Each structure stands twice: as C-alpha cells, then as structure tokens.
Amino acid sequence: MTQALETQLNTQIKNSTSATFTKLVSKEGGFEYDLDPINICENTFAPLEVAYDYDKIRATVTRETIEAGPNSIWRYRPFLPVATDNVIDVGTGMTPLVKSTRLARRLGLKNLYIKNDAVNMPTLSFKDRVVSVALTRAREFGFSTVSCASTGNLANSTAAIASHAGLECCVFIPADLEAGKVLGTLIYNPIVMAVKGNYDQVNRLCSEVANTHGWGFVNINLRPYYSEGSKTLAYEVAEQLGWQLPDHIVAPIASGSLYTKIHKGFKEFAKVGLVEDKDVRCSGAQAEGCSPVAQAFKEGRDFVAPVKPNTIAKSIAIGNPADGVYALEQARKTNGHIESVTDAEIIEGIKLLAETEGIFTETAGGTTIAVLKKLAEEGKIDPDETTVAYITGNGLKTQEAVQGYIGEPLAIDPKLDSFERAWDRAQTLERLDWQQVLV
C-alpha cells in the first residue's frame, strides 16, 4: 500500500461519522498497529484483531436503530470494520433461527435452536458474511484483485461477491475438492487455481502470492477484517432470541475463527448494553480425521499440534488452525467442550438433521449435529439450556458424502396395483427401521 493511499485511508476513518474501529491489536502482548492490510504481529507472530470505540457505539446504537436497519448483516455495521457508507450488500445474513421440535425430542433437549446458514445469500454458507466485510474493506484499501485460500465455501463466496462488486478474482483450492463446490466457484468466472496439496499447503502458497503480487487475500492480509464478519452470527441469534443470549452454543471448528468470533459478538452486545450479559458455554465440533483442537482439549494440552487431514468434512479440514489455541482457551473458560466424530457419525448427523428438521447440511453441519448428539447423550448439555447449533453450509455442495447411505427411489409401473405393492413394501421397511431405532 502506498504512503498516499495509507494517508487517505487514515483520514477517511478519522473523518467518518460512522467508523467505530480504531486500530489492530496483537492477540499476544497487546502490540498496536495501524489499520493496514496486515494480519500477523511482527513481534509475537500472533494474529491481529480489530479494536473498536465501544463508547461511540454505545452512544449511537440501540435495539431500535438495529431493527430499523437493512435485512442483512449491515444492520450491525457499527460493529464491523468498514469506514465507507458504500458497503457491499448482497443480502447476506438474517438467516432463520429454527426452533427445533423433532430433533430436540430425539436428543432429549427442550430448548434447541438451529441457526441455519445453509440458506445464506448468495452462496449458501456462512462465508458470505465474512467475505462481504472483507471485500468492502478490500475496496477501501484500493485492491483491484481479490483472492483466497479455500476448502470450497470461501472460494464460492469470494468469486460471487467479487463478481457483484466488479473486482478481479483469483482463488486457490485443493485439487480434490467436491465437484459441487468447484462448480459453485467456476460459475462466477474467476481464475481458479487447483493446487495439488491439502489446505495448509494451499494457504502457504497463497501467503507467498500475497506478498509477491500485492493482492487482497480475504483470509490472509485481510484476515483481521474478514474474521469480524462471523460476529454477525452472534448478533442475529441474540436479536432473534428476543435480545437475549443463549446458554450454550455448538459450532464447527476449522481455523477456530468462527468459533471465537461468535463469542466475541455476544460479549460486544453485552458491553454496549444491548443484552444482559451471561456466561455462554461454547462447545466445538471437529471431524476425527482432522481434529487437532479436539485432541488438545481431550489431552489437557495448552497447545495445538498440527495434523494431516483425512476426512470427508473437507470444509473444516484445516490441520494447522490459525486460531486453534484461542478456540481451546475459549472452550475451557466457558465450561464448554470440544468433541470429534467419525466420518460415519458425520453422515448420520447429516441424515438426522434432514429427516427431523428438513434441513440438508453439508459435512461441516453433519459434524456439528453429530457432536451435538454426542454431548446430549453424555449429559454435557442441560436439557433446559437454550442451546444453539450453528449450521454453516448447504448439503447440495457435498452430495457425494451421502451417496450410497440413503434410500433409493422405488421403480414402479404406471399402474395402481404396482404402486400398491411398492407402498406396502415401503411401509414394511419403515416399520423395520423404527423397530431397529427403538431397540
């Protein structure tokens, strides 16, 4: 970034009547930085985080001003790190908070809610939230080319929202991604680099490209701003619960950013007086084939050892999570848990959510539901707690995961007697399935 552009940006933020963010702060040591496109503290190598003027927010934001805002994440704009009034709003956010009945009954829970980002706009995952914020900030920085390292959903979102904003886009993905996610990126006509390696190798390559070409990488040099978009998942839940915080959440852990930012969002709402503060228990979900944070939690370690991913849950398969240690700390401080489940349990989680609540989620959501089920069965969720499970992506993106594990259509002739025979057979099979469940 040129000195002239940096001066222009700093002046813009100082003169903005709506900008509430003030600086970047290292998560270790508290070192402070200007609001530049950087993500790592040069002193401690810890991630940088955006700091805000909460007094300014408290003085101007009320429940009523939020409710009068747009029906998107930008109703919470004072809590997000952008200075411009010209935000990129593609209708992202305000997804349903579904009061569970059948799944709750199956798990023995009384107050279970599903936060359903499987229907988020425009690409059916929570990544639309973080990318909307990151690309708005990228445009403020003057980047004309944006990029990301992605396990699929982030590539979809970056390509779609860059297309809407008129930004050049080049995304990097592992070469073995699910076909639905590759197609869901290519349709927006970005340049797609399929790297022969896992996500951690893709991410390392992208760090080199960012330094060499000076592009705006949403989850590298723009990461402090990008990650703030996840807080909107907390804001919406609090508002949808009638301006109250839940007792317990269960969310997937990949890099650990989503999990920790939801908690930050709850605390921010309480800090400025929008909700009554309470200790929200935070539990995390990982796939057994890539569970470095869950392993550290179970072994009582205060560090997260990298692993090589091997799971169908590719969207959360990050073997060296950037915010893993902070996710670990958060689970312990909030009296939560971090559990892992097998690929078979993930598939069952996808099916369980679909057949009880009519929500088709991808493998990350299947991981969350499987962990929710495990925690409920182990008595780690109080049945009376208001519990929210976060579903972060749509099952249409990972159809391969359930192929061969669900039923087949019944082929019949165009005759009534053929239908009757098939119907009787289907009813017999359904009764047998229920008998097995009861046993």
C-alpha positions, -999 to +999 in steps of 0.1 A: +000+000+000+014+034-010+020+061+016-005+084-002-033+057+000-024+050+036-028+087+045-061+088+025-075+058+044-065+071+078-081+105+071-112+087+058-116+067+090-109+097+113-134+119+094-161+092+091-190+097+114-199+060+113-165+043+116-161+028+150-129+007+146-097+023+158-066+000+154-053-035+151-041-052+183-020-084+186-037-112+205-004-117+223+014-088+240-012-062+230+010-046+204-009-020+184-009-014+146-024+010+121-054-002+102-034-017+073-039-049+053-017-070+077-026-100+098+004-110+119+021-093+148+058-088+138+068-091+175+049-122+186+037-137+153+002-138+168-029-129+149-041-093+148-076-083+158-097-052+152-103-029+182-133-006+185-145+025+203-173+009+223-182+042+239-190+056+205-211+025+197-229+027+230-238+063+224-253+058+190-266+022+187-299+009+202-321-021+196-344+002+176-316+015+153-306-020+146-341-032+139-346-002+115-315-012+095-313-034+064-323-070+065-287-082+062-255-082+082-252-045+076-278-037+102-248-043+126-225-020+107-212-001+137-197-034+150-179-041+117-146-027+104-155-006+075-155+032+071-174+036+039-211+041+035-209+022+002-208-013+016-212-045-005-246-057+005-258-087-014-285-096+012-262-117+033-273-126+068-306-126+088-309-164+082-335-184+101-331-194+137-353-225+137-369-237+170-363-275+169-390-298+178-384-333+164-346-332+167-348-318+202-372-346+212-349-372+197-319-358+217-339-352+249-335-314+248-362-288+255-348-256+241-328-264+210-324-239+181-308-244+147-291-213+132-294-222+095-268-206+073-274-233+048-297-208+031-274-178+034-271-155+004-256-156-022-237-190-020-255-209+008-228-208+035-217-185+064-187-175+044-209-149+026-208-130+059-170-127+062-164-121+025-190-092+024-170-075+051-135-084+037-143-072+001-158-040+013-126-034+032-105-045+002-122-019-019-114+007+007-078-003+005-078+001-032-073-036-041-085-044-077-077-081-074-090-102-046-083-138-037-084-165-010-072-199+000-102-221+004-117-255+011-146-246-011-172-224+006-149-194+008-140-197-029-177-197-037-183-166-017-152-147-028-159-154-065-196-145-062-193-113-042-162-101-062-183-106-094-211-084-079-185-058-068-167-058-102-134-069-087-109-092-105-108-126-087-084-155-085-090-182-059-069-212-047-084-246-038-071-281-031-074-301-063-095-328-046-125-306-036-161-318-040-174-312-076-203-291-063-180-266-047-157-264-077-188-258-100-201-233-074-170-212-079-164-215-116-199-203-125-188-168-114-159-169-139-129-162-116-095-177-122-094-209-102-060-225-092-065-262-081-034-269-060-021-305-057-020-305-020-041-301+012-055-268+025-024-260+046-002-263+016-026-241-004-025-215+024+013-214+024+014-208-013-012-180-010+009-162+016+037-161-010+014-149-037+000-122-015+035-109-007+046-111-043+016-097-062+000-074-036-035-088-039-062-086-013-064-121+002-095-122+023-082-148+048-045-137+048-036-100+046-073-090+051-080-116+078-084-093+108-113-075+089-127-107+073-130-126+105-151-099+121-180-109+098-185-141+118-196-120+148-229-114+130-239-150+137-239-140+174-257-107+169-285-123+149-290-151+174-293-126+202-318-105+183-338-135+172-340-148+208-357-115+218-325-097+227-312-125+249-281-146+249-283-184+246-270-206+274-249-229+252-237-230+215-223-258+194-203-247+164-178-263+140-141-256+144-119-253+113-094-224+118-111-216+151-120-181+139-158-186+135-160-203+170-141-175+188-158-146+169-193-158+179-182-155+215-167-121+208-200-110+193-220-120+224-196-101+246-198-069+224-236-068+226-234-071+263-207-045+266-227-018+249-259-027+268-280-043+240-284-076+260-279-087+296-246-103+300-243-140+308-217-168+305-225-185+273-210-220+272-192-227+239-187-262+225-169-270+193-171-298+167-144-313+147-141-344+124-120-371+139-099-372+107-088-336+113-093-328+150-062-310+163-081-288+187-103-316+200-072-338+206-056-309+226-088-304+246-091-341+255-054-344+264-054-313+285-027-296+264-024-258+261-010-261+225-025-274+193-003-299+173-008-298+135-023-329+119-026-342+083-063-340+073-082-372+063-119-368+065-150-363+043-156-330+061-133-310+038-147-276+046-134-278+082-103-299+074-076-275+085-047-294+100-029-263+114-056-240+126-045-203+130-069-197+159-068-232+173-052-222+206-077-195+212-106-219+205-091-242+230-089-215+256-124-204+249-139-238+254-122-242+288-130-207+300-167-210+292-171-245+306-177-259+271-164-290+253-146-298+221-155-332+206-147-351+174-168-376+155-161-402+128-170-398+091-197-424+097-212-403+125-210-372+103-231-389+076-256-399+103-256-363+115-265-350+081-293-376+078-306-369+113-309-331+107-326-337+073-352-362+085-361-344+117-360-307+107-360-307+069-325-290+067-300-305+043-265-296+055-230-303+042-204-323+061-195-294+085-231-292+096-232-330+099-202-328+122-219-302+144-251-322+147-231-354+154-212-336+182-245-321+195-259-356+197-228-370+215-228-341+240-265-347+247-261-384+252-231-379+275-251-354+297-229-325+287-259-304+277-285-295+303-319-303+287-333-270+300-305-249+285-312-227+255-288-243+230-280-231+195-264-254+169-248-235+140-252-250+106-227-233+083-233-247+048-257-264+024-258-301+017-262-296-021-225-287-020-213-321-007-238-346-021-210-372-026-208-376+011-242-392+015-243-412-018-248-448-010-260-441+025-296-430+018-326-447+002-333-454-035-365-445-055-390-473-058-394-482-095-430-489-104-451-494-135-477-468-143-504-489-128-523-488-095-515-523-084-478-517-090-480-487-067-499-506-040-473-533-039-444-508-036-463-488-010-468-519+012-432-528+008-421-493+018-443-493+049-429-527+060-393-513+056-402-482+075-416-502+104-385-524+105-363-492+106-382-478+135-380-512+154-342-510+150-342-475+163-363-485+193-340-515+201 
